[in-house]
Amino acid sequence: MFFFLYVGVKVALRGWVVIFMRRERAGGDFASGMVATGFWIGITLGRLVLGFATPRLGEKLAVLVSYEMITT
């Protein structure tokens, strides 16, 4: 159930962010699409990096580092 909810939220967010950038931020088609592309690249890179870093750092420290990167 969690997996379907997670995938559904990601797909909905992907479509919404382009519309938001175009309507509210007056972005062009290409620039708005690039924002969504940057979002997906960020998720992919984060998974790749944390996939290798987490076993070396430990789960608690990896979560702390991730949280600090998000909040700064």
N, C-alpha and C positions, 0 to 999 in steps of 0.2 A: 504494500500500500504506500509506504514511504517513497519507494522508487518512482511510482507513477505520479505522485504528488510533486516530487522533485523535478522530474522531467517536464511535467505540465507547467510548473512555475517558470522554468528556464525558457521554454518555448514561448510562453506568454510574454515574458520580459523581453525576449529578443524582438518580437513584433512591436511591443509597446515603445521601446526606447527609440526606434526610428521615427515613429509617429510623434512622440514627445519632442524629439529634437527638431523636427520639421515645423510643428505647430507652435510650440512654446518658445523655442530658442531661435526660430527663423533660420534654421539651417537649410542648406541646399540638399538635394538628393544624395549626391556623392558623399558630402561631409557627414550626413546623418547615417549613411550606410557604413562609413568608416568607424563611427563611434561603436556601432554594433559589432563590427569586425574586431575592434580593439578589445571589447568586452570578452569575446570568445577566445581571442589569443591570450588574454590575461588569465582566463580560467585554465586553458590548456597548459600554459607555461607554469602556472602555479601548481598544477597537478604533477607535472614532470619534475619540477624542482623539489617539491615537498615529498614526492615519492622516493627520491634518493636521500634527502636530508633527514627525514623523520627517523629512520632507524639509527642514524648516527647521533642525532640530538636527543632522542627520546621523545615520547609523545607529549608529555607535559611541556617541555621546553619548546617543541615545535609549535604547539598551539599558542603558547605565550608569544613567540616571535611572530607568528602569523597575525595574531590579534594586534600586536603593536604596529605592524606594517599597515594594517587596515586603518587603524585609528590615527595615524600620523599624517 
